Amino acid sequence: MSSYHLIGHRLCPYVQRVAMVLAQNGIAHKRTDIALDAKPDWFLALSPTGNVPVLVVDDERTLFEAAAICQYLEAITGKKPCGADAYDLALAQAVIAIGDKLLSLTADLIYRDLSESSVDATMHQIHKQMSIVSDLISPQALDTDTDLSMLDIVFATVFRPFALIAVGLNRDLFAGFPGLRGWASDLAKHETVRNAVPTTYYQELHEFIACKDGYLANRLRMIPQDSIVLATAKSVM
């Protein structure tokens, strides 16, 4: 039997994606989290890109990039990620690509947007991408024990930080998208999604962002931790 070692970061959405696939498929594995601002030499020797996640197979073979790792994990379990229909599978992959764009835009809010005008521009792009997703798919209600598709898994990571961003910017990222709001709520309650991050996720994310230099960081530094906890708790209610 093969052994698996996932190396990542506690808050990284791409690591969460892999963690959810491992959990849903019952794949036993070791987990090591590193600090992104102080990556150890042993990790840099394993990762061709220097990024997380990395999956070490049998202590000797290494895979990188979340999409490739998830594809490998689905393949070894004999499962198709989004169903058997070729068109539905292709459409899901296209929407997943939009999800990756949304993750990139979220990273802009965290790392690169230094002014309110820059944030406005990014928020406009987020709304545009959300509109495309809303037009393309009609998410079905999820039970807490339903197996997640890869589309679900990706958008669980896309939607997860929205609650904190909404508090920091005082903006509703789901405004005008009731279907996506309901999907996000169902995903947030799912055991596989909840267990992919620490129980202190929002507090840790608050601390992670607040030490940056951007507009969002400045806003979050003015909000007490207890207010963050109360506001973000609504995302899983």
N, C-alpha and C positions, 0 to 999 in steps of 0.2 A: 504494500500500500504506500502511495506517495505521501510525502510530508509537505506542508505548506507553511510559509512564514510571510505574513503581511507586514510590511514596513510602511508607516504612514505618519499622519499628524492627527491629533484629536479632533480638529475642527474642519479638516479639508473635505470638501464635498466629493471629490473624486475618490478619496479613500473610503468615504461613507458608501459610495456606490459599490465598491468591491466588497466591503464588509457585509452589505445587505445580501449580495449574491452568495457569499460564503455561508451566511446564516440561513438563508432560505433553502439552500440545498444541503444543509447539514454537514458541511465540509469542515472537519476538524482542522484547526490551524493555530499557529502561534502568532501573537500580535506584538509588535514593537512600535512605539511612537517616538518620534524625534522632534527636536525644536527646529523650525524652519530657518531661524536666523543663526543657528549654530549647528549646521549639519555635520555629523561626525565623519571622519575620513573613511571609516569602514562602509558607511552608507554611500558616499560619493564613489567608492570603488565598485559598488554594485549597480548604481543607477547611471545609465549612459547619459541621461539628460540632467541629472542632479535633482529631479523632481520626485515627489511622492504621487501615487503609490508605487511600490515595488513589491512583487511577489516572487519569493525564492522557492523553487520547487526542488525537493529532495536535496536541499543544502548545496546545490551546485548549479542549477539552471535558473536564470533570472528573466522575469517578464516585467515590462514597464508600460505605462499608459493605461488608464482605467478601462477604456473601451476594449483594448486588446486583452487585458486580464479577464474582464467579464466574459468576453467571447470564448476565451479558453475554458473558463470555469463552466460555462453553459455547455460547451462541447463535451467535456469529460463526464458530465452528468447525463448527456444524451437529450437535453432539452433544447427546444427552440425558444429564443428570448421573447417573442411577441406573438406567438401563434403560428398555425400552419399555412395560412393563406399568404401567397407570395406578395400580393398587392398590399395587404395589411401590414406585412412585415416591412416592406419597403417604405410605406408611408410612416410607420412608427420610427424607422431609422431617420427619415427626413425631419420629423418633429423632434427627435432626440438632438439632431444637429442644431435646431433652434434653441433647445434647452441649453446646449453648450454655449450658444451666443449669450443667453441670459446670464449664465454663470460668469462669462467674461465681463458683461456689463456690471454685474454686482461687484466684481473685482475692481472695476473702474471707480465705483462709489467708495470702496474701502481704501484703495491705494492711490488713485490718480486724480480724483476730482477735488480740486483745492478751493473752488469758489461755488457760490450758489448757482451762478449761471452755468457752470460746468455740470453741476448736479442736475439742473433743469434739462440740459441736453441729453444726459444719460437717461434720466427718467422718461424723457420722450421716446428714446429708443427702446427702453424696457416695455413701455406701453405698446409700442408698435409690434414688438415681437410677441407679446402676450396676446394681442389682437389676432395675429396670424394663427397662434396655437388654438385660440378660442374658436376660430372659424373652421379649423381643420379637424378637430376631434370633439367628441361628446363623451366625456368620462362617465363611466358607470359607477354607481355607488359601491363602495368597498366594505366588506365585512372585515373585522379585525383579524380573522384567521384566513382570509383569502390570499392565495399566492399572488405576489406582485409580478407584473410584467416588467421588462427592462424599461419601458416607457414610464411606468409608475416609479421605478427606482430612481431614474434620472431626475424626474420632476420633483420627487420628494426632496432631493438635495437642492434643486433650484429654489423651491418654495421655502425651505426651512429658515433661511436668514431673513426672509421678508418681514417677519414679525418685529425683529429688532430694528431693521431699517425703517419700518413704518413709525416706530416710536421715536427714533432719532430725527427723522425728517418731518414728522407729523404729516405723513402722506399715506394714503391707502393704495398700495400697489395692486390690489384686486378690484379697485373701483371700475365698474362697468363690465366685470367679468364674473358673474355669479357662478357659472359652471366651474371655472377654475378655482374660485374660492371654496366651493364645496369639495372639489377634488383634493385641494390642499388640506382641508380640514380632515377628510377621511384618511389621507396619507399620514398626517401627523399623529393620528390615534393608533395606527397600525404598529403591532409589536415589533416587527422587523425594522421599521423606520425608527421607532423610538429607541431601540437598543443599539442603533448604529452610532450613537453619540453619547457622551457622558450626561448624567442627569443634570449637571451644572453647565450644559452647553451654552445657554444664553448669557449666563454670567461670564463664562470664559470668552465667548465671542465679543461681549461688551468690552472686556479688558483688552482683548487682542486688537480690536479696531480703535479703541480710545487712545492707544499709545501711538497711533499713526498721525500724519500731518494734515489729513484732508478735512474737508468741510463736515462730513459725517462724523469724523472723530471728534471734532470740536463740539458738535452738538451733543454727542453721547457723553462727553466728559461733564456736561452740565446736568446730567440726569442721574439721580441716586440709584444705586444698585437695587434697592427694594422696589422702586418704581418699575425698573426693568423686569424684575421677576413677575410682578403682578400683571404688567401689560402683555408680556410674551406668553404667560400661562394661558391666555385666551386662545392661543393658536392650537392648543391640543384639547380644548373643551368641546 
